[in-house]
Amino acid sequence: MPAKILRLVACLLLLHFMTAGLVLANTHSSYEDYQSQLELEYFVPVITYDGSFYVATYAKMSSILRDQELKFVLLATEKDFFNFCLGYTLHAPYWSYGLNLYHMPIYTGPLWSAGFWELQRGVSLLASRHFTNEQRLDLRLQYENFTPLSQPSYPVDNAALFGFEATVTRDNFYFFAQSGRREYLSLGAAYPLLGADYQYIKAELDQRRYLPLGRFSLILATRAGKIWGDYPVHRGFALGGIQQVSMSSLGSLTNVGLLGTLADTVLRGYHEHRFCGDGFILGNLELRLLAWPSSYREIRGTAFSLLAFTDAALVWNDQNRLTASPSVGVGVGFKLFLYGLNLGLDYAVPLNTPGEHPKWHFSIGEVF
């Protein structure tokens, strides 16, 4: 009976979420509307895994608190379990406020790469100050309990975490011109409150610059992070392959950063989780050629790009550098843009790291 009541409440919430945006769109004319950059919108009525896992999903999502229609419902039933992921954002002049609740098993990584199943249960409160359409301040308070449901090849924890984070973001990247910057600075901390098990402080920096060169575009990215204190062993910085936060945890589905793998990282030529630690510096240089069509403004549904790249990183753990020199990967690849979905395949050769061999890397979406 409780499961049936929860399903009914969730369905009513879903109906409300689908209509509330129309009301909000007609209010607050005294300020400049915060322009959305919608990244993902989908409706999937039923998904089946192994004949026992069923999911009903409605979602409109973008960067956290960035889109006027950021709201989602995800319901799932397993044998003897009822799971959910609910989120809602309220927009007001200059500020947005969010609440997210979730209780769901999630595979911590892309299904085609290294990862494991983890039960994640949590709640997060969010607020975002919109300074302009390009700059904002995001604040988040979050509690999560996580339990591994399968055993990966690397150590994992079974514990709870309570923390907060403040992130300053600037994003003026313009896709059709392939120009602009994307950058953020994040400061966060965790404390052993409400039965939580960790206490740490962390800082994270991400800068990406896009330079148009006709049909070519040059992308330069620099990322760095450091954690001081006691943190979940499997939730530090992970480098190797293409690590995407959006595929790592429900905490990142609703908000990027604090509780999942902390940063998107790209170090091609190495397998996933090749380097794990509490500090890192990463640089990426990528040259892209739009092979078809002849310009980004002509993209209607599909596009094809070729690319060449160099990635390099240093990783520390407990003040010790994991490699004597930077781990470098060089290679080539392509990206297929298919009706809003980016599919990528890269081939990379590792340098400066004995025992490594060339590798293929598949990706969905843009990491930088």
N, C-alpha and C positions, 0 to 999 in steps of 0.2 A: 504493500500500500504506500509506504513513504516514497518509493521509486516512482510510482504513478503520479503522486502529488508533485514531485520535483519536475517530472516531465511536463505536467500541465502548466506549472509556474514558468518553466523555461520557454514553452511555446508562447505564452502570453507576453513574456519579455521580448521574444523574437518579433512578435507583431508590433510591439511598441517601438523597438529599435528601428524597424523598417519605415515607420511613419514619423518618428520624432524629428528626423532631419529636415522634413518639409516645413515643419513649424519653425525650427531654428533659422532656416534660410530666409524667412521673412521678417526677422527681428534684427535689432542692433544696426541701424543705418547711420549712426553717428560716428562711425570709425571705419577705417579701411578694412575690408574683409581680408582675412588671412587666406591667401590663395593655396588651394590644395595641390599636392603633387602625388596623386593616387598611384600606388605601386602594385596593388593586388586587390582584385574584387572577384569573388566567386560564390557560387551556390552549388553545393554537392548534396543531394538528398540522401544517398545511402552509399556507404563504402563497406566492403566485407573483407575481413582478414581471417583466414583459416576457418571460415564458417562460423565464427563465434563472436566476432567483434564488429559492431555496427555503429556508424557515425552519421549524425545529421548535422550539417554545417551551413551556416550563413555568415559571410564575413565581408566587410569592406575595411581594408587595412592599408596604412601607409607608415611612414616614420611616426614615432610615438607622438600622439597629440597634434599631428601636423595636418590632418585632413578633416574637413567639416563633417565627414560621414564615417569617422572612425568608431565602429561598433561591431561586435561579433558575438555569435552564439555557437558553441560547439558542444553537442551532446553525444554521449557514447554509452553503450551498454555491453558489458561482458557477463559471463556467467557469475552470478552472485555479486556483481558490482555495478554501480551507477556512477558515471564520470561526467564531468562538465568543465567547460571553460567559458566564462561569461565576462564580457567587458562592455563598458559604456563611457563615452566622453561627452561632457557638457561644455559648450563654447559660450563665453561671455566676452564683452569688449576687452581686448588685450590679454585675457587669461583664458585658459582651458583647464578643466578638471576631469580626472579620470578615476575609475574604480574598476579593478579586475579581480575575479575570483576563479580559481581553477583547482581541479582534482582529477588527474589524468595520467596514465602511463604514457611516456614519450620516448622515442628513440633519440638518443643524444648524438645526433649527427646525421648526415645524409645516409639513406638506406643502403647505398652502394659502397659505403666506406666504413672505417672502424668506428665503433660506437657500442652502446648497450642500452637496454630498456631500463627506465627509471620512473618510479612513481613520484610525481611532483604535486604537492598540495600547498597552496599559498594564497595570499591576498596582497594587493598593492594599491596604494593611494598615490595619485599623480597630480601635478600641477605644472602648467607651462605658461611662461610669460612671453608673448609675441612682441618683440621690439619692432621688427619689420617683417616683411615676407621672407627675408633672408636670414634673420637672426632671432634666436630665442634662447630662453633659459628654461631647462627642464629640471623638475624636482621630483624625487620619488622616495617613498617610504614603503618597505616591503618585508614580508615574513614568508619564509618557505621551509617546508619539511620535505626532504628527499630520501628515497629508499631505492637501492638498486634491485631490479627484478631479474637481471641476468648478469653474468660475471664477464667483464671485459678482460683484455690482455694487460691492462694497466690498473693500478690501485684506485679504488673509489671509496667514498665515505657514505655512511648512513647517519644523517644528522639533521639539524635544523639551523637556519640562518636568519638573523634579523639585521637589517641595515638600511642606510639611506644613501642617496647619491644626488649630486648637483652637476649638471652638464650644460656648458655654454656651447652653442652650435651656430655656425655660419655656413650657409649653403646658397651660392648664387650660380651653381652649375646650370648651363643651358644646353639641353641635349642636342637641339638642331644645329647649334653653332659649335658644339663640342668645346666650349670654353667656360672658364670660371674656376671656382674653388669650392671644396668641401672640407670643412675642418671642425674639430670639436676638442674641448678640454673638459675632462671629467675628474671629479674628486668625490670619493665615497668612503664609507666606513661601515663596519659591522661590529655589533656589541652583543655580549651574552645576556640578552634580556628575553623574557617570555619563553624560557627553556632553550634558547639558542645556544650553540656550542662554540662560536668563533668570535674572535676580536681582531680586527685588522683595519688598516688604512690603505687605500689604493689610489693611484693617480694614473691617468691614461690620456695620451695625446694622439690625434690623428689629423694629418694634413694631406690633401690631395689637390693637385693642380692639373688643369686640362688646357692644353695649348693646341689651337687649330692650325693645321698646315695644309690647306686645301682639302683633298680627299684623305689626307693623313691626319692623325691626331696623336699628340705626345702626352702621356700621362706620367706624372711624377708623384709618388706617394711616400710619405714618411710616417711611421707609427712607432710609439714607444709606450711602455707601461712599467709600473713598479708596485709591488705589494709589500707592506710591512706588517708582520704579525702572523697570526694563526688563521689559515684559510682552508677550505675544503681541498683535499689533495687533487681531485680531478677537476677542479674549477679554477685553476690558475691560468696562466697564459700558455697556450698550446700552438706550436708552429710546426709546419710540415704539411705539404699539400695545400688545399684550399679549405680553410676553416671558416664556416659561415654561422654567425650567431643565430640567425633566423631559423636555422635548422637544428639548434642544439637544445632548446628547452622551451617550455610553456612560458617561463619567465621572460624569455626573449620574444616570444610571439606577441606578448602584450607590451613589453618594454625592453629595449636593448640594453644589455650590459651586465648589471650587478650580479645576477645569480647564475647566469650561464657562463660558458667560456667567455672571458671578458672582452675579447676583441676579435673582430674579423681579421684574419691574417692570411697572407698568400706567400708561401715559400715553396715554389714548385721544384720538382726534382727529388723530393723527400716524401716519405709516407706520412700519413696523418699521425699527429702526436709524436713525431720524431724527437722534438725538443719541447720539454715542459719545465716551467720554472716560475719564479716570482718576479722576473724582470726581463725585458727584451727591448731591442732596437731593430727595426725592420725597414728596409728601403725597397721600392719597386720602381722600375723604369720600363714602360711599355709603349711601343709604337704600333698604332693600328691603322690599317688601310681599309676603307669602305670599298669593297670590291663590287658590290651591287646593292642598290642603284648608284647613280653617279653622285648623289648628294644626300645628306640626312633629311633634308626637307622633302625629298621625293619618296621617302619611306611611307608605304601605305599599309602593308601587312607583314611583309617579309624583307629581310636584308641579310647580307653576308659580309663578314669582315675577316681579314687576315691580320695576324699580329706576330711581333717578335718581342721578347722580353728578357729582363734580367732581374732576379730577386736576390737579396742578400740580407742576412740576419745574424745577430749575436744574442744569445740567451744566457741568463744567469739564474742560479738557484742557490739560496743560502750564501750569497756573496761570491759564489764560485762560477766562473765562466765555463759553460759546457763544452766549448770547442776553443782551440788555441787561436784560430783565425775565423773570420766571418764565413758562414756557410752560404754558398752561392749556388743559384740555379739559373741556367740560361736555356732558352728554347723558342719554339714557334707554336702557333695554334690558330684556331679559327673560332668565330662566334656566329651563331645563326639566330637572328631575331625573327621570332615567329609569333605574330599577333600578340605582342606584349610580353612574350616569354623569351628570355635570353638563354640559349644553350651553348655551352663552350666545351671545347676539347683541346687540351694543351699537351705538348710533348716536351719534357724538360730533362736536361743533363745536369747532375749535381757536380759541383766543384769544391775543392778544399776540404772534403769530408771523406776519409777512407772508408771503404766497404759499401758505399752507396752506388746505385745503378740507375740508369735513365728510367723515367716513369711517365705514364699517361695520367692525365688529370681531367676528370669530367666535372662540370659545374652547371648549376642552374641559377640564373640571376646574375646581377653585377655585384662584385665585391668592391671594386674601385674602378 
